[in-house]
């Protein structure tokens, strides 16, 4: 049946999906709920998806392998939490599960997320992590929860239309404070659903690692948002965190009514000990099977004996992370280091007397792993410092690109080698003994992940880490100090090896130019130079930056971009492309000569490079010993560009290029 062009019709007790492009405006009634739909209703949800931290979802690829519980363990705890999740008459819609580092909170949260995804009862989940800059803050939380509500199969017909309408009718909603976002994108859309339907709808929201949201005030604001909403919001919140004092205080507020249910994992000491023992027995059985060639026949069925298992259980002090790290360490050894020898290393380690650490045995385990990884030098500590230092993706993504890789790859093997000037394969070699505490991908471009937050805390605590203390986390300024010389070196190398450097789009009136006809080609602007020019006062002079500038060939670089732009124009033919400058909801079309991009690049480079020569006292010389000026660099680049241009170079290209250069150079 066709509805094309119709308006103001109703569909009662049903759901109607409009196919794209029909132009229909229609309303639907689901029970007593009324929603009006407009053409292109997915546009609001599409915008919402760009604000989502997909790495925070329970099934995110970025979290693989997700922590989980061994079948047959944590049954008492999971059973207790499951009873609350499935109780329709619960007095409180908030349940707080707390426990110390390493007791398995995330594994339990993961197990419940998977369980209730299968039963269709999970509405949304968010897993915070201080080791992942995309989910270590509160900024994406509301959008991520709202997006899951809007895309959940059972909730989508009821929740997606009002969320979409709010986004479409509220420009800049992503810039509103978190409380307003929570109200507009979660509370109010849920309130539009008939209360009678919620008994059959998914309403469980699991939030793990509140304490791993790096800003303490943000942690409090998150809990208060939930606190203020629970009297009317028909969602159930299962929240996991460490029992930090400020979190305890928030859950104890009298205004948090009804009082949240609580579960302290430390109260399950005996069952946890039994579960850890069961886990160790299971893992050692697997290790015996996979490493049977390193064990003598008599040990293949009995190693390690029960007393050793009990000793490891005692050392774990209720922390599953101790058991999992121990078995990973024993399992990842390379010959001639056998599992037997690795276990002996752990058993022989002696705890420091009167240790100030809250987790002395876990810290001792980390120290032993680092000690026997094969290298204790400064290079390893520099690598580890970079790995545990978060960074602002937005800030670093704009001015810098490491060979076109995404910002997360700044903590990959490839990036570590570039940033720390290591030889090829050196980073992988230095980390080869740490696979029990780090997830190191076989791909050199993927991010290295710390498997548990307690290891990062250990490295950043001088008393706990002792000789393995890496110092404080890198600040944004320190990241930049590493990136600047690295980026200059990469620009130099690409000019020589590839005769071009693909860069980000130039900007007009602070807005990016988007080539409507060429999706695969970056128009290019020297963002690294622009950043240096804008921030030169805060850049500390160091040998690496000076060295990088001294070997940089500016005329070769300019030659490359001029020639590359000519070749691109030659392929386009005589028709100039259309540049679109997006500003708010409006789009302005600029019909400009394609060479405007080149002029912008030269101008940006001129300003930044001239400043760098002055700040870092870098001087280039002509063949006769005279200092080479920026003007001379540009002229040499222009001459070289025409020398390497195709025989069929158009006269119009030459005239236009010269005109652009003359106008640019006139300001020097």
Phi and psi in degrees as a GROMACS rama.xvg file:
@    title "Ramachandran Plot"
@    xaxis  label "Phi"
@    yaxis  label "Psi"
@TYPE xy
-98.7285  136.191  UNK-2
-117.364  12.0739  UNK-3
-56.43  128.751  UNK-4
82.7585  -3.54736  UNK-5
-80.3134  155.127  UNK-6
-138.079  150.007  UNK-7
61.9723  31.8182  UNK-8
-94.5455  161.439  UNK-9
-124.552  148.642  UNK-10
-124.39  112.509  UNK-11
-90.8107  138.468  UNK-12
57.1534  37.5968  UNK-13
-155.553  -179.95  UNK-14
-126.179  134.437  UNK-15
-122.918  129.183  UNK-16
-108.262  125.069  UNK-17
-84.8855  130.043  UNK-18
-73.1385  150.485  UNK-19
-63.2532  134.361  UNK-20
89.2837  3.11321  UNK-21
-79.1807  -21.1581  UNK-22
78.1134  14.3445  UNK-23
-74.4919  146.04  UNK-24
-119.426  121.893  UNK-25
-148.646  163.45  UNK-26
-121.83  154.106  UNK-27
-127.772  146.09  UNK-28
-114.373  124.273  UNK-29
-118.404  102.256  UNK-30
67.0722  -124.143  UNK-31
-98.4013  8.77274  UNK-32
-94.2573  134.65  UNK-33
-117.307  130.807  UNK-34
-134.065  136.708  UNK-35
-103.173  135.393  UNK-36
-113.247  147.335  UNK-37
-125.704  162.8  UNK-38
-56.4599  138.592  UNK-39
69.6858  41.3212  UNK-40
-64.3393  -12.9018  UNK-41
-79.1513  -9.33309  UNK-42
-63.9574  -40.1669  UNK-43
-64.5065  -43.4384  UNK-44
-68.5742  -31.7118  UNK-45
-64.5851  -40.4934  UNK-46
-63.5317  -42.1302  UNK-47
-59.0635  -38.1951  UNK-48
-64.6386  -24.0229  UNK-49
-77.0973  -11.0434  UNK-50
-101.497  0.0764216  UNK-51
-85.1718  140.544  UNK-52
-93.1637  86.7696  UNK-53
-65.1122  -22.9957  UNK-54
-69.698  -11.349  UNK-55
-89.6135  -3.80201  UNK-56
-75.6331  157.023  UNK-57
-67.594  -25.0182  UNK-58
-109.763  22.9539  UNK-59
-67.9632  138.989  UNK-60
-62.7852  -32.3145  UNK-61
-65.1814  -20.3656  UNK-62
-97.6463  1.21732  UNK-63
-75.2306  137.299  UNK-64
-80.3421  128.311  UNK-65
-68.6324  143.267  UNK-66
-64.1769  141.625  UNK-67
-151.849  170.138  UNK-68
-97.8807  145.531  UNK-69
-70.5839  137.563  UNK-70
-55.1227  130.37  UNK-71
94.924  -3.4727  UNK-72
-112.654  162.738  UNK-73
57.3058  23.288  UNK-74
-65.0661  -40.2194  UNK-75
-63.5952  -44.2325  UNK-76
-68.3259  -47.5879  UNK-77
-64.007  -37.0112  UNK-78
-62.6194  -42.1874  UNK-79
-65.1728  -43.5877  UNK-80
-69.6233  -35.9677  UNK-81
-64.5548  -36.4359  UNK-82
-61.07  -39.972  UNK-83
-70.0325  -42.697  UNK-84
-59.586  -34.663  UNK-85
-96.9588  1.62032  UNK-86
-87.8538  109.727  UNK-87
-73.6097  -14.8032  UNK-88
-106.526  19.705  UNK-89
-57.1456  143.914  UNK-90
-79.859  -29.4349  UNK-91
-123.479  139.705  UNK-92
-93.7059  10.8406  UNK-93
-128.625  132  UNK-94
-129.349  122.618  UNK-95
-105.725  119.342  UNK-96
-106.679  122.103  UNK-97
-127.039  153.63  UNK-98
-175.454  160.645  UNK-99
-69.4505  173.071  UNK-100
-59.3037  135.079  UNK-101
82.8457  5.69903  UNK-102
-83.6519  -7.0057  UNK-103
104.104  24.9046  UNK-104
-61.4011  -46.6416  UNK-105
-66.4116  -34.2637  UNK-106
-65.8371  -40.5601  UNK-107
-67.4522  -42.7848  UNK-108
-61.222  -39.9451  UNK-109
-64.7731  -45.2988  UNK-110
-60.5948  -41.9015  UNK-111
-70.9879  -35.2479  UNK-112
-62.2318  -44.0448  UNK-113
-67.542  -40.6216  UNK-114
-60.5027  -47.1964  UNK-115
-86.4831  -9.63472  UNK-116
-70.4754  -42.119  UNK-117
-65.0676  -36.5892  UNK-118
-85.2308  -7.8764  UNK-119
81.8647  16.2612  UNK-120
-101.142  -9.42152  UNK-121
-82.5421  123.189  UNK-122
-90.9769  -38.7452  UNK-123
-166.788  162.416  UNK-124
-150.416  153.055  UNK-125
-146.525  121.358  UNK-126
-109.66  103.941  UNK-127
-70.335  153.539  UNK-128
-155.844  125.557  UNK-129
-73.663  -9.37584  UNK-130
-96.3246  6.50385  UNK-131
-134.078  110.931  UNK-132
-65.838  -14.6391  UNK-133
-83.3713  -10.8332  UNK-134
-142.649  31.7816  UNK-135
-106.843  12.4684  UNK-136
-141.881  170.282  UNK-137
-85.9781  -13.9488  UNK-138
-49.9475  -46.9212  UNK-139
-89.9199  2.34228  UNK-140
-61.3263  -54.8626  UNK-141
-60.6917  -46.6348  UNK-142
-60.9312  -38.8562  UNK-143
-67.449  -42.1388  UNK-144
-67.4246  -46.3361  UNK-145
-62.3145  -38.6404  UNK-146
-63.9851  -39.9107  UNK-147
-67.098  -38.7357  UNK-148
-63.5441  -39.8289  UNK-149
-74.9652  -19.4607  UNK-150
-110.512  -6.71452  UNK-151
-61.3809  131.998  UNK-152
-54.1118  -45.987  UNK-153
-76.6254  -30.6224  UNK-154
-90.7108  -23.2907  UNK-155
-52.9349  -46.2237  UNK-156
-61.3232  -26.8043  UNK-157
-96.5526  -35.4176  UNK-158
-97.3666  -35.3055  UNK-159
-61.2523  -46.0107  UNK-160
-59.3378  -47.6344  UNK-161
-67.529  -34.3471  UNK-162
-65.3663  -43.5003  UNK-163
-60.0709  -43.3215  UNK-164
-63.8852  -41.1123  UNK-165
-62.1256  -44.2663  UNK-166
-66.0953  -42.8059  UNK-167
-66.799  -33.5193  UNK-168
-94.7586  -1.18058  UNK-169
-128.586  80.662  UNK-170
-57.9407  138.126  UNK-171
76.0076  19.3951  UNK-172
-61.0849  -29.777  UNK-173
-67.9211  -15.22  UNK-174
-94.3662  -4.16818  UNK-175
-72.4732  163.204  UNK-176
-66.7483  160.999  UNK-177
-63.0337  -34.5825  UNK-178
-64.268  -42.9744  UNK-179
-67.0888  -40.1321  UNK-180
-59.8525  -45.5465  UNK-181
-60.1917  -42.9515  UNK-182
-66.0592  -46.5108  UNK-183
-77.6117  -32.9329  UNK-184
-101.892  -14.4429  UNK-185
-123.704  -57.8856  UNK-186
-62.4524  -55.0461  UNK-187
-66.7145  -41.9509  UNK-188
-61.0361  -39.9244  UNK-189
-66.8155  -33.9243  UNK-190
-67.9965  -20.5125  UNK-191
-79.5247  -9.30566  UNK-192
-86.3831  133.378  UNK-193
-54.3558  124.702  UNK-194
-54.3671  -26.8444  UNK-195
-66.4609  -22.6876  UNK-196
-84.0924  -19.1451  UNK-197
-64.7552  -23.4605  UNK-198
-63.9628  -26.0578  UNK-199
-103.523  2.0751  UNK-200
-106.491  153.216  UNK-201
-63.8169  133.761  UNK-202
-142.67  7.21569  UNK-203
-86.2099  126.418  UNK-204
-119.564  121.477  UNK-205
-106.612  126.066  UNK-206
-122.452  118.058  UNK-207
-111.784  140.938  UNK-208
72.7211  43.6225  UNK-209
-54.3578  -37.2275  UNK-210
-68.5211  -12.6316  UNK-211
-90.6433  -0.354265  UNK-212
-74.2303  116.842  UNK-213
-67.7384  -19.7825  UNK-214
-98.7866  120.887  UNK-215
-61.9368  -40.2731  UNK-216
-62.9427  -34.7338  UNK-217
-65.9521  -36.9426  UNK-218
-60.0596  -44.9864  UNK-219
-64.8307  -42.2707  UNK-220
-63.7783  -38.8756  UNK-221
-60.0753  -48.2662  UNK-222
-66.7788  -34.3925  UNK-223
-70.6762  -34.5707  UNK-224
-60.6634  -44.1808  UNK-225
-67.0911  -41.3498  UNK-226
-58.2924  -45.6034  UNK-227
-71.2077  -24.8273  UNK-228
-91.5434  -26.793  UNK-229
-60.6429  -28.0684  UNK-230
-59.2725  -29.1825  UNK-231
-120.129  -22.6085  UNK-232
-75.3008  124.282  UNK-233
-83.1546  28.9536  UNK-234
-105.61  149.252  UNK-235
-103.943  128.999  UNK-236
-110.522  116.48  UNK-237
-103.848  111.03  UNK-238
-115.606  130.505  UNK-239
-115.32  136.442  UNK-240
-166.034  168.827  UNK-241
-73.2265  157.028  UNK-242
-83.0514  55.4371  UNK-243
-64.7254  148.774  UNK-244
-57.2762  -45.8217  UNK-245
-67.7876  -28.9871  UNK-246
-73.7498  -42.2536  UNK-247
-57.942  -44.2002  UNK-248
-63.4116  -39.8158  UNK-249
-64.6136  -42.911  UNK-250
-70.6562  -16.4317  UNK-251
-92.2174  -4.67387  UNK-252
-61.4924  138.699  UNK-253
-65.7964  -26.6472  UNK-254
-71.0258  -12.2052  UNK-255
-83.1752  84.8567  UNK-256
-121.624  142.973  UNK-257
-66.3401  161.287  UNK-258
-57.4146  134.174  UNK-259
-64.525  149.106  UNK-260
-72.995  152.472  UNK-261
-134.71  149.497  UNK-262
-144.537  118.097  UNK-263
-98.6243  116.515  UNK-264
-64.685  -21.328  UNK-265
-67.3343  -15.84  UNK-266
-77.6575  -5.28956  UNK-267
-109.08  40.5912  UNK-268
-55.2393  -48.2616  UNK-269
-67.8097  -45.0192  UNK-270
-67.097  -33.3891  UNK-271
-67.4406  -42.5847  UNK-272
-58.8495  -43.5712  UNK-273
-64.3297  -39.4972  UNK-274
-67.8248  -39.2642  UNK-275
-65.3994  -40.6606  UNK-276
-63.7148  -42.4028  UNK-277
-62.2912  -40.8772  UNK-278
-63.5127  -46.5089  UNK-279
-61.8704  -43.3012  UNK-280
-60.9326  -40.7469  UNK-281
-64.7802  -46.3731  UNK-282
-68.1414  -39.4549  UNK-283
-68.5852  -31.4147  UNK-284
-63.9289  -41.0285  UNK-285
-66.1512  -43.5126  UNK-286
-63.5141  -41.7431  UNK-287
-59.2798  -39.5047  UNK-288
-69.9249  -45.5277  UNK-289
-75.9838  -22.5342  UNK-290
-117.246  29.2399  UNK-291
-61.2402  -26.393  UNK-292
-70.3747  -15.777  UNK-293
-97.2675  -4.87519  UNK-294
-107.768  144.311  UNK-295
-74.9195  162.341  UNK-296
-57.4981  -39.236  UNK-297
-68.207  -22.6169  UNK-298
-92.9367  -13.2622  UNK-299
-65.7263  -22.8826  UNK-300
-106.898  -15.1722  UNK-301
-121.121  -8.75694  UNK-302
-86.5869  135.829  UNK-303
-80.0585  160.618  UNK-304
-76.395  172.618  UNK-305
-60.6703  -33.5175  UNK-306
-66.4442  -34.4036  UNK-307
-69.8033  -41.9015  UNK-308
-58.8745  -45.2937  UNK-309
-63.5063  -36.3887  UNK-310
-64.4003  -41.674  UNK-311
-66.778  -38.6896  UNK-312
-61.5495  -41.7059  UNK-313
-64.309  -41.5415  UNK-314
-65.2015  -29.5188  UNK-315
-68.9513  -24.8904  UNK-316
43.7313  45.5452  UNK-317
82.1112  4.04615  UNK-318
-99.7051  112.575  UNK-319
-63.9711  -28.5075  UNK-320
-62.6794  -30.8356  UNK-321
-65.3708  -44.7344  UNK-322
-66.7471  -43.8584  UNK-323
-68.3062  -40.1943  UNK-324
-67.2069  -39.3556  UNK-325
-60.3894  -49.2419  UNK-326
-68.8913  -34.6922  UNK-327
-65.2371  -40.7743  UNK-328
-63.4972  -44.1032  UNK-329
-66.832  -33.2295  UNK-330
-81.8614  -23.7867  UNK-331
-97.1727  8.26092  UNK-332
-69.2318  149.832  UNK-333
-109.684  144.643  UNK-334
-58.4036  142.956  UNK-335
-85.5231  5.23907  UNK-336
-79.2383  109.006  UNK-337
-94.3588  164.624  UNK-338
-55.3746  -36.3739  UNK-339
-62.3406  -45.5284  UNK-340
-66.4732  -37.8325  UNK-341
-67.3176  -39.1036  UNK-342
-64.078  -39.5771  UNK-343
-61.3231  -36.7888  UNK-344
-59.246  -43.2577  UNK-345
-69.1791  -42.2585  UNK-346
-70.3965  -30.3582  UNK-347
-82.9505  -14.9239  UNK-348
-64.2395  135.256  UNK-349
-107.852  129.331  UNK-350
-67.9689  141.677  UNK-351
-70.2062  132.596  UNK-352
-64.3148  138.837  UNK-353
55.6451  40.1185  UNK-354
-61.991  134.605  UNK-355
-78.3179  -6.73962  UNK-356
-72.5953  140.609  UNK-357
-72.6726  -15.2955  UNK-358
-130.467  66.9301  UNK-359
-60.906  -39.9846  UNK-360
-71.809  -36.0739  UNK-361
-66.847  -42.2597  UNK-362
-62.9452  -39.291  UNK-363
-62.8799  -39.334  UNK-364
-62.9041  -46.2618  UNK-365
-60.0623  -41.9021  UNK-366
-63.1244  -41.3057  UNK-367
-65.6543  -40.4732  UNK-368
-63.0206  -44.0992  UNK-369
-66.4677  -37.6424  UNK-370
-64.5738  -39.5877  UNK-371
-101.078  13.837  UNK-372
-76.7415  -8.40486  UNK-373
107.653  -4.15706  UNK-374
-158.612  132.791  UNK-375
-121.396  13.0577  UNK-376
-74.9299  175.656  UNK-377
-64.6717  -31.7172  UNK-378
-58.3008  -42.0976  UNK-379
-62.5382  -42.4803  UNK-380
-66.5752  -35.2356  UNK-381
-64.6222  -41.0533  UNK-382
-62.6485  -47.3133  UNK-383
-63.5459  -35.2824  UNK-384
-63.3993  -41.969  UNK-385
-64.7212  -38.074  UNK-386
-66.7884  -34.8768  UNK-387
-95.4486  5.71242  UNK-388
-100.107  113.561  UNK-389
-71.5299  164.085  UNK-390
-147.893  156.929  UNK-391
-80.1794  108.443  UNK-392
-60.3361  -40.8715  UNK-393
-62.4829  -43.8714  UNK-394
-66.2727  -43.0896  UNK-395
-81.0845  -27.0174  UNK-396
-68.4319  -36.4486  UNK-397
-71.1675  -53.7684  UNK-398
-82.0554  -17.4373  UNK-399
-128.818  142.51  UNK-400
-139.422  128.259  UNK-401
-93.4473  92.6622  UNK-402
60.4609  29.7194  UNK-403
81.7555  6.41592  UNK-404
-80.6721  155.398  UNK-405
-71.2437  161.302  UNK-406
-57.4846  -35.4309  UNK-407
-57.9125  -26.1373  UNK-408
-74.2575  -1.0076  UNK-409
-60.6588  -18.7792  UNK-410
-111.155  30.3693  UNK-411
-96.3207  169.087  UNK-412
-60.2772  -43.4039  UNK-413
-61.6456  -47.4157  UNK-414
-66.7698  -38.3485  UNK-415
-60.4296  -40.6104  UNK-416
-64.2945  -39.1053  UNK-417
-70.5993  -46.2398  UNK-418
-68.7181  -36.0483  UNK-419
-102.727  6.17096  UNK-420
56.3112  49.178  UNK-421
-93.0478  157.339  UNK-422
-74.4884  160.847  UNK-423
-60.0749  127.652  UNK-424
86.2913  -6.17406  UNK-425
-70.0883  -40.1218  UNK-426
-62.2498  -43.4652  UNK-427
-62.7754  -39.2462  UNK-428
-65.5653  -41.8267  UNK-429
-67.1589  -29.4294  UNK-430
-97.3158  2.45134  UNK-431
-62.3565  -24.6992  UNK-432
-95.2565  8.66547  UNK-433
-115.376  21.9732  UNK-434
-71.9041  -9.13647  UNK-435
-82.1212  -15.6854  UNK-436
-123.999  -8.19841  UNK-437
-130.08  141.46  UNK-438
-94.9655  102.874  UNK-439
-106.118  111.826  UNK-440
-70.0058  153.175  UNK-441
-69.8646  -19.8598  UNK-442
-82.9248  128.917  UNK-443
-72.7249  -9.75121  UNK-444
-103.227  -3.32209  UNK-445
-92.2139  150.502  UNK-446
-65.3796  139.684  UNK-447
-83.8871  130.405  UNK-448
-113.801  133.05  UNK-449
-77.2583  126.402  UNK-450
-74.2098  -22.8951  UNK-451
-149.071  139.387  UNK-452
-59.0314  -27.4843  UNK-453
-63.7728  -27.1698  UNK-454
-71.3809  -40.4671  UNK-455
-62.1305  -43.696  UNK-456
-62.0551  -38.9354  UNK-457
-61.2878  -49.0664  UNK-458
-64.6305  -28.8304  UNK-459
-95.0297  4.36945  UNK-460
-112.009  111.882  UNK-461
-61.3975  -37.0566  UNK-462
-71.661  -40.1811  UNK-463
-75.8098  -41.8524  UNK-464
-84.8764  -25.2888  UNK-465
56.6907  -118.301  UNK-466
-70.1147  -11.4817  UNK-467
-99.2435  11.0324  UNK-468
-66.5253  125.609  UNK-469
-94.604  -7.37286  UNK-470
98.8876  -169.975  UNK-471
-76.5376  164.555  UNK-472
-64.0903  147.333  UNK-473
-62.656  131.838  UNK-474
-79.2632  169.31  UNK-475
-58.9181  -39.4679  UNK-476
-62.9396  -39.7311  UNK-477
-68.3251  -36.6644  UNK-478
-59.5591  -44.4136  UNK-479
-62.8712  -39.8838  UNK-480
-61.5512  -31.6796  UNK-481
-76.5701  -38.3359  UNK-482
-75.3275  -34.1593  UNK-483
-58.0138  -58.134  UNK-484
-64.7187  -33.5068  UNK-485
-62.8089  -44.1457  UNK-486
-65.4857  -40.625  UNK-487
-63.031  -41.5204  UNK-488
-63.9247  -40.2315  UNK-489
-67.3604  -39.7224  UNK-490
-59.2789  -44.2107  UNK-491
-60.2693  -46.6981  UNK-492
-65.0995  -40.4443  UNK-493
-68.4726  -35.3389  UNK-494
-61.6498  -41.8367  UNK-495
-73.0326  -45.0255  UNK-496
-82.947  -34.2446  UNK-497
-120.765  -3.70951  UNK-498
62.1815  12.7936  UNK-499
-163.692  162.75  UNK-500
-132.706  120.369  UNK-501
-82.1385  119.039  UNK-502
-122.227  177.248  UNK-503
-77.5932  164.465  UNK-504
-68.3762  143.858  UNK-505
-69.8071  168.986  UNK-506
-126.316  140.317  UNK-507
-120.452  129.357  UNK-508
52.1139  40.926  UNK-509
66.8434  12.6978  UNK-510
-115.836  139.847  UNK-511
-69.8905  141.559  UNK-512
-83.4006  131.238  UNK-513
-117.468  120.01  UNK-514
-77.721  114.488  UNK-515
-72.0341  -16.544  UNK-516
-108.052  -21.2303  UNK-517
-120.978  95.4281  UNK-518
-76.832  -28.2827  UNK-519
-92.7625  -1.47554  UNK-520
-119.307  124.92  UNK-521
-77.2843  130.94  UNK-522
-68.8724  -31.7008  UNK-523
92.7435  133.269  UNK-524
-151.29  152.323  UNK-525
-83.9643  74.5683  UNK-526
-63.6741  -31.7489  UNK-527
-64.2705  -40.4232  UNK-528
-69.8469  -37.6103  UNK-529
-63.6729  -41.3226  UNK-530
-63.4885  -44.3211  UNK-531
-62.6605  -39.2345  UNK-532
-67.4555  -40.6512  UNK-533
-71.9827  -28.0735  UNK-534
-121.5  21.2475  UNK-535
-59.1032  -31.3932  UNK-536
-67.1393  -24.8705  UNK-537
-100.38  2.89632  UNK-538
-91.0523  121.246  UNK-539
-80.9976  134.763  UNK-540
-69.797  129.724  UNK-541
-144.744  167.056  UNK-542
-62.6928  -35.5111  UNK-543
-65.7657  -42.1843  UNK-544
-66.9989  -44.7891  UNK-545
-60.5609  -43.895  UNK-546
-62.9148  -43.4682  UNK-547
-61.7581  -40.8594  UNK-548
-69.0021  -35.3798  UNK-549
-66.1448  -30.4669  UNK-550
-95.0971  -7.17169  UNK-551
-72.96  136.314  UNK-552
-107.404  92.7404  UNK-553
-62.7257  -38.0579  UNK-554
-68.7908  -33.3949  UNK-555
-66.3181  -39.9158  UNK-556
-63.6986  -47.3803  UNK-557
-65.818  -37.8311  UNK-558
-56.2724  -43.8579  UNK-559
-61.724  -49.4677  UNK-560
-69.5251  -35.7631  UNK-561
-64.3978  -46.4655  UNK-562
-65.8704  -41.4698  UNK-563
-63.4317  -40.2718  UNK-564
-67.129  -37.8051  UNK-565
-62.8787  -47.4912  UNK-566
-59.3551  -38.3971  UNK-567
-66.1594  -44.0931  UNK-568
-63.6475  -39.0776  UNK-569
-60.3386  -40.5023  UNK-570
-70.1203  -30.1609  UNK-571
-73.544  -23.7316  UNK-572
85.7397  -157.515  UNK-573
-83.163  -13.6232  UNK-574
-79.8457  121.724  UNK-575
-72.922  140.187  UNK-576
-71.1732  164.746  UNK-577
-99.2185  129.392  UNK-578
-101.655  129.699  UNK-579
-106.372  130.548  UNK-580
-113.733  114.696  UNK-581
-87.4224  132.197  UNK-582
-141.579  107.67  UNK-583
62.2947  -132.801  UNK-584
-90.2412  -7.15566  UNK-585
-97.0923  150.101  UNK-586
-126.156  124.617  UNK-587
-106.656  134.711  UNK-588
-97.2542  126.04  UNK-589
-109.373  117.11  UNK-590
-92.1927  91.6442  UNK-591
-120.038  155.952  UNK-592
-61.2283  139.36  UNK-593
-60.4906  -26.2616  UNK-594
-73.3976  -5.1686  UNK-595
-57.9861  -36.1382  UNK-596
-61.5072  -40.5956  UNK-597
-65.7199  -42.4687  UNK-598
-61.1131  -41.2861  UNK-599
-63.219  -42.1223  UNK-600
-61.8704  -46.2089  UNK-601
-63.8121  -42.391  UNK-602
-62.1946  -43.2573  UNK-603
-65.0871  -44.0182  UNK-604
-63.435  -43.3567  UNK-605
-55.9359  -48.8233  UNK-606
-65.2835  -47.1917  UNK-607
-69.716  -41.8726  UNK-608
-68.8696  -38.222  UNK-609
-62.2687  -41.7064  UNK-610
-63.4581  -40.6525  UNK-611
-65.9166  -38.8648  UNK-612
-60.4694  -36.7778  UNK-613
-75.6545  -46.4726  UNK-614
-67.2042  -43.0251  UNK-615
-100.85  3.62313  UNK-616
54.239  41.102  UNK-617
-93.2322  121.724  UNK-618
-124.303  127.779  UNK-619
-99.9578  153.47  UNK-620
-125.582  147.228  UNK-621
-72.5702  175.383  UNK-622
-63.2259  -28.2354  UNK-623
-91.5503  8.58034  UNK-624
93.3972  -4.33167  UNK-625
-76.9222  143.339  UNK-626
-59.5617  137.735  UNK-627
-92.0981  123.734  UNK-628
-86.0502  167.075  UNK-629
-60.2864  -37.4005  UNK-630
-58.9812  -45.2527  UNK-631
-64.2396  -38.8121  UNK-632
-58.4333  -43.6497  UNK-633
-67.7939  -42.7583  UNK-634
-63.7008  -44.5968  UNK-635
-59.5237  -38.8014  UNK-636
-64.8843  -42.482  UNK-637
-62.8046  -45.3281  UNK-638
-60.9873  -45.6899  UNK-639
-64.9126  -34.9573  UNK-640
-61.8283  -42.3095  UNK-641
-72.9984  -28.949  UNK-642
-65.2331  -34.4862  UNK-643
-97.8619  1.0698  UNK-644
-71.7201  161.035  UNK-645
-65.3053  152.393  UNK-646
-57.4305  -28.1656  UNK-647
-89.7762  26.8309  UNK-648
-59.5021  132.461  UNK-649
-76.3155  144.77  UNK-650
-63.8044  -36.5077  UNK-651
-62.9893  -34.7771  UNK-652
-63.7051  -45.0425  UNK-653
-62.937  -44.5257  UNK-654
-64.3376  -45.0723  UNK-655
-64.7803  -41.5211  UNK-656
-64.5811  -44.0543  UNK-657
-62.5687  -41.2109  UNK-658
-61.3923  -43.702  UNK-659
-62.9924  -43.8233  UNK-660
-66.256  -39.7917  UNK-661
-62.5526  -43.4506  UNK-662
-64.1139  -39.8321  UNK-663
-68.5067  -46.7273  UNK-664
-70.4373  -19.2225  UNK-665
-64.6511  -20.1963  UNK-666
-89.8615  -6.87253  UNK-667
